[in-house]
Amino acid sequence: MKQSNLIVILLFSIFTWNSIQAQENIYQFKVQDLFGDEFDMASLKGKKVMIVNTASECGLTPQYKDLQKLYDTYKDRNFVIVGFPANNFKKQEPGTDAEIATFCEQNYGVTFPMMSKISVKGKDIHPVYQFLTEKSKNGYKDSSIKWNFQKYLINEQGEVIKMINPKTLPTDDAIVSWIEE
């Protein structure tokens, strides 16, 4: 074998190994929920997860109803939804964590895990959303948060496998069939 071929193989091997090593998963994060308690994402191992950025004063806010319906239907089948309130789009989530918790429970009966309000884009982006949106971290692809209620599907190994646009309802056939497969 020529020396140049060996160099190419060696460089490819190093690049591939570094790519594998660089990929992270959602289980590395510990976040705070709306009540100030620590939520360890590692507690979700073995489950399919939908992560969604939410807002209480958005035209898409009624999606809470479908999110809760989806959660009620599949929570006993290794599926969970994790909501992250964010005020990044036209200040449509102005409330405190306590106000958000009250709003979600009173208006939509939300029982799926809701985290403390964070930033999902910009210079103060939360590390969870850095993971979700950066291919160098998630191994899936680069993406940007387009609006409230953008959804990320995470497989049972904690890996991002799909990004769902904000206007796509949580009960869309593509999401339901993924949960059921």
N, C-alpha and C positions, 0 to 999 in steps of 0.2 A: 504494500500500500504506500502510496506517495506521502511524503511528509505534509504536503498542503492538504491532503484529504484528512489526515489525522488531526491537523490543526482545526479544520472545519468541524469535525466530529466533536473534538474537545470543546470548542467554543459553543456549539449547539448544546452539548450536555450541560455545560455551566449555565447557559442562559435558561434552559429548561428547568434545571434544579432551582435556580434563583426564582423563577416564576412560580414554581410549586411552593417554595418556602414563603414567598411574599403573600400568598393568598391567605386571607383571614376568614373568620366566620363570626356570626352574630353572638356566639356564646362567650366571647371575651369581654363583653360589656356588662357593667352594673350601672343601672340608672335609678333615678328616684321617681316614685309614682306620685300621683296627685295628692296623696296624704302624707308625703314626706318620708315614706318607707323605702328602703332599698329594694330594688327589683333586679335579681340576678338573671340575665338572659340565658345563662347556662341551665336554668330550671326548665327551659323549653326544649332541651335535647330530645330528639326523637319525634318531635311534632312538626307539622307543617304550620308555618307562621305567615300571617299577613301583617305587615307594618304599614301604617297609614298616618300621614300628617293631617291633623284635623283643625277646624276652626268653627266657632259658635255663630258667627255672623256672616256666613258665606252663603251664596246661592246654592252651594252643594251640601250645606249642612244637613238637609233631610237624608243624606246617605247614612247618617247615624242609624236610622231605622233599619235599613237593609244590612248594615254591618252587624247590628244586634241580632237580626233574624238569622243571618249566616252563622254567627257565633252560637246562638241557641241550637241551631240544627246540627252543627258539627263539633261542638266543644267536647263531646264524649267520644269523638273519633280522631283523637290526636291532632286537633286543629285549634289554633288560638289566633286572635286578633290583638295587636298591640297598637294603641293609639298614642300619637305624640302631638299634642296641641302646639301650634306655632302661630306666631303673629307676623309672619314674613310677607303676607300678601294683603295689601291695602288695610293693614291693621285690623283684620277680621277676627282676631282672637285677643281682645284687649283684657279679658278677665284674669283674675288671680287663679291659682290652682284650685282653691276652695270654691270660687265662683264657677269655674269650669266643671268641677265635679258635681255641683248642685245642678247646673244647667243640663248636663248629660243624663243624670239620673232622673230628674223631673220631667224632661221633655222627651227622652227617648228610652228610658229604662236601661241605660248602658250598664252592663255587668262585666264586659271584657276589660282587661287591664288597660288603664289609661295612665300615661306617664306625666311627669311634670312638664310644664311648658318649656320648649326649647326653640332654638333657631335651626331651620332646616336648610339654610343657604347663607352665602355671604361670608364675611371674614370671621364671624362668630358661630359658624356652623358647628353643630354638636358632633362629637366623634362617631356616634351611631350613623348619622347621615353622611359623614365623610366616607364611612365604610360602604353605605348603600350606593353612593353616587360615584365612587372612584374605582375604576377597573383595577388599578394597581393594588387595591385593598380587597376588593370583592371577587376578583377573578372572572367576573361576568362581563361588565361593560361600564363605560362612563355614561352618566346620565345627569340631568339637572331636574330639580323639582320645579315643575311647570306651574303648579297651583295647589291649593288645599285639596286634600283627599286623593293625592297620588298614592298608589299602592305598590308595595314590593312583596313579592312572594319568595319565601325562604323555605328550602327543603328540610328534610329531617336531619341533615348533617350541618345545618346552620348556614348554608350557602345561598346567595341570591341567585334565583333562576329566572325571574321575570319582573319587569316593571309594567305596571298598569296605569294608563292615563287617568287623570282625575275625574273626567266625566263618565268613565266606564263604571257602571253600577257594581257594587260588591256581589250582587247576585247574578252577574253575567255568566253565561254558559261556560266560557273559557275558565273562569275562576272556579266555578262549582265542579266542573269535570276534573280540574287539577286536584281539588280536595278529595274527590271520590276515587281517583285512580290509585 
